[in-house]
Amino acid sequence: MLAAFPISGAFAQEAAGAVKELSPVTIHRTKNPGDLQYTYFLNGWKFLLSTLPPEPRVLDARLRLSFTELSGPARDDYLPTSWAVAIVGDTLDQAIEVERGGYFVLPELEQAVREKATLMFNARTRKEYINTAWKFRIGEGQTLSYADFAKALDEVAGVQKRIPWYKVSLHDEKVARFDSLKACFHPGEGRIEIDGRPADTIEAGSCQVLKFDPALARSGKSEIAFVGPLDIVTLWDERSAGW
């Protein structure tokens, strides 16, 4: 599933051009206790990104809304009908693209830093808390070698080793214990296959959870296929079974 960490800074875009700019949005609502200070959040995100292994990688980091009023399956099916995340300052009002499930990346904006902007959410979110996720890079063929599944676990373990214990804001990320991947489909009609045969998975709403099998990884030949309208594949933390 996901590891989550409380606020220590705002988040930066993981790569130039990775976030598509949306039209400005006018926001009228009361303050959400989950709203965050953009600049502080950015610093913490930059540090986390600095712990990622060099290219080529199997995983990318993502942010995720820390919903307080949705169940696990409802979170996975969440798709905003209007703006969901926005950066708001004195003169800045920019909406951020959010994928199904509440996943997003955040651009680094000098103007937002200068204006001490706020990161606002159009959903009830936990105070001073946001989720992170490790997203697999899945190609157009919607396949993943089992060797890359193993590599993903090694990559996130390396990140955890690089996070010092005194980084309290990243404690949950450091201690997460990933042992599976979770593939979420739309509209929930997908499945996972291994070498052309149905995989032994756990159904989780519109998603399927596949536990890592070291024996298949050692074979070096097995391939995972995600069959159906795929939204996202992430690493899954066994302790977050209630997600």
C-alpha positions in Angstrom: 0.0 0.0 0.0 1.3 3.4 0.9 3.6 4.9 3.5 2.5 8.3 4.7 4.4 11.0 6.5 3.4 14.2 8.3 4.4 17.6 6.9 8.0 18.8 6.8 7.9 20.7 3.5 6.1 21.1 0.1 6.5 18.9 -2.9 8.5 19.4 -6.1 7.7 18.1 -9.5 9.7 14.9 -10.0 10.8 15.9 -13.5 10.4 18.9 -15.7 7.2 18.8 -17.7 5.7 15.9 -15.7 2.7 18.0 -14.5 0.2 19.4 -17.0 -0.9 22.9 -16.1 -4.7 23.2 -15.7 -6.8 26.3 -16.0 -6.8 28.6 -12.9 -9.7 27.8 -10.5 -11.5 30.2 -8.2 -11.8 28.6 -4.8 -14.7 29.4 -2.4 -14.9 27.3 0.7 -13.9 27.2 4.4 -10.4 26.3 5.4 -9.5 22.6 5.4 -7.5 21.5 8.4 -5.5 19.4 6.0 -4.3 22.3 4.0 -0.5 22.6 4.0 2.2 25.3 3.8 3.6 24.8 0.3 7.2 25.9 1.0 7.8 23.6 4.0 6.2 20.7 2.1 8.5 21.3 -0.8 11.6 20.9 1.2 10.6 17.5 2.6 9.7 16.3 -0.8 13.0 17.4 -2.3 14.8 15.4 0.3 12.8 12.3 -0.3 13.4 12.5 -4.1 17.1 12.9 -3.4 17.1 9.4 -1.9 15.9 7.7 -5.1 18.3 5.5 -7.0 19.7 6.8 -10.3 18.1 6.1 -13.7 17.0 3.7 -15.0 14.5 3.0 -12.2 11.4 0.8 -11.8 9.6 3.1 -9.4 8.6 6.8 -9.2 7.3 8.6 -6.1 3.8 10.0 -6.0 1.8 12.0 -3.6 -1.7 10.9 -2.6 -4.6 12.7 -0.8 -4.9 11.6 2.8 -8.7 11.2 2.7 -10.5 11.2 6.0 -14.1 10.5 4.7 -13.5 7.7 2.2 -13.0 4.0 2.7 -10.1 2.1 1.0 -12.0 1.0 -2.1 -13.7 4.4 -2.4 -10.2 6.0 -2.3 -9.0 3.9 -5.1 -12.0 4.8 -7.2 -11.8 8.5 -6.4 -11.7 10.8 -9.5 -12.3 14.5 -9.0 -15.1 16.1 -11.0 -13.6 19.6 -10.5 -10.3 20.8 -8.9 -8.9 18.5 -6.2 -5.5 20.1 -5.4 -4.4 23.7 -5.8 -1.6 26.0 -5.0 -3.0 29.3 -3.7 -1.0 32.5 -2.9 -1.6 36.2 -2.9 -1.8 36.3 -6.7 -1.4 32.6 -7.6 -4.3 30.2 -8.0 -3.2 27.0 -9.8 -5.0 23.7 -9.9 -2.9 20.5 -10.1 -3.9 17.4 -12.2 -5.0 14.5 -10.0 -5.2 10.9 -11.2 -7.8 8.4 -10.3 -7.1 7.3 -6.7 -6.0 10.8 -5.6 -2.4 10.5 -6.9 -0.5 13.6 -8.1 2.8 15.3 -8.4 3.4 18.9 -7.6 5.4 21.5 -9.6 8.0 23.6 -7.9 6.9 27.2 -8.4 9.1 30.1 -7.4 6.1 32.4 -7.3 4.4 30.1 -4.8 7.5 30.2 -2.6 7.7 34.0 -2.7 4.1 34.3 -1.8 4.2 31.7 1.0 1.4 29.9 -0.8 -0.9 27.2 0.6 -1.4 23.8 -0.8 -5.2 23.3 -0.7 -7.3 20.2 -1.1 -10.9 20.0 -2.2 -11.6 17.0 0.1 -11.3 16.5 3.8 -7.7 15.4 4.5 -5.7 14.7 7.6 -4.2 17.6 9.4 -0.4 18.0 8.7 -0.4 14.6 6.9 -0.2 13.4 3.4 0.4 10.0 1.8 3.2 8.9 -0.5 3.1 6.1 -3.0 5.7 4.2 -5.0 4.3 3.9 -8.6 5.6 1.2 -11.0 6.6 2.3 -14.5 4.3 0.2 -16.6 4.7 0.3 -20.4 2.1 0.3 -23.1 2.0 -3.4 -23.1 0.9 -3.4 -19.5 3.5 -6.0 -18.5 6.2 -6.1 -15.8 8.9 -8.7 -15.5 9.1 -10.5 -12.1 12.7 -9.4 -12.0 11.6 -5.8 -12.0 9.1 -6.5 -9.2 12.1 -7.7 -7.2 14.1 -4.6 -8.3 11.3 -2.3 -7.1 11.5 -3.8 -3.6 15.3 -3.3 -3.6 14.9 0.3 -4.7 12.5 1.2 -2.0 14.6 -0.6 0.6 17.5 1.6 -0.6 15.4 4.7 -0.1 14.6 3.6 3.4 18.2 3.1 4.3 19.0 6.6 3.1 16.4 8.2 5.4 18.0 9.0 8.7 16.2 8.1 11.9 16.1 11.7 13.0 13.9 12.6 10.0 10.7 12.2 12.1 8.5 13.5 9.2 9.6 10.4 7.1 9.3 7.8 9.9 6.4 6.0 8.3 8.1 5.8 5.0 11.2 4.5 6.6 9.5 1.7 8.5 7.0 0.6 5.9 7.3 -3.1 4.9 6.4 -3.7 1.3 5.7 -7.2 0.2 3.2 -6.9 -2.6 2.0 -4.8 -5.5 -1.5 -3.4 -6.0 -2.9 -2.9 -9.5 -6.0 -0.8 -9.7 -8.2 -1.0 -12.8 -11.0 1.1 -14.2 -13.9 0.4 -14.0 -12.8 -2.6 -11.9 -12.8 -5.3 -14.6 -9.1 -6.1 -14.7 -7.0 -9.0 -13.6 -3.4 -10.0 -13.1 -1.8 -12.9 -15.0 1.6 -14.5 -14.6 3.1 -16.2 -17.7 -0.4 -16.2 -19.2 -2.2 -17.8 -16.3 -4.4 -16.1 -13.7 -2.4 -15.0 -10.7 -3.2 -15.8 -7.1 -4.3 -12.4 -6.0 -6.4 -10.7 -3.3 -9.3 -8.6 -4.5 -9.5 -5.1 -3.1 -12.4 -3.2 -4.6 -11.3 -2.3 -8.1 -7.8 -3.4 -7.4 -5.9 -6.7 -7.2 -3.0 -7.3 -4.7 -0.2 -9.6 -5.7 2.2 -10.9 -3.1 5.9 -11.1 -4.0 7.1 -14.7 -4.6 10.9 -15.0 -4.2 11.0 -18.3 -6.2 9.5 -16.7 -9.3 11.9 -13.8 -9.0 14.9 -16.2 -8.9 13.7 -17.9 -12.1 14.4 -14.7 -13.9 11.9 -15.5 -16.6 8.4 -14.9 -15.3 6.3 -12.0 -16.5 3.4 -10.2 -14.9 0.6 -8.9 -17.2 -2.1 -6.4 -16.1 -5.1 -7.3 -18.3 -7.9 -4.7 -18.5 -8.2 -0.9 -18.2 -5.3 -0.2 -15.9 -5.1 3.0 -13.8 -2.0 2.5 -11.6 0.3 -0.1 -10.0 1.9 0.7 -6.7 3.9 -1.1 -4.0 1.7 -2.2 -1.1 2.5 -2.2 2.6 1.2 -5.3 4.3 0.5 -3.3 7.5 -1.9 -1.1 5.6 -4.4 -3.9 4.8 -7.3 -1.6 5.8 -6.1 1.2 3.6 
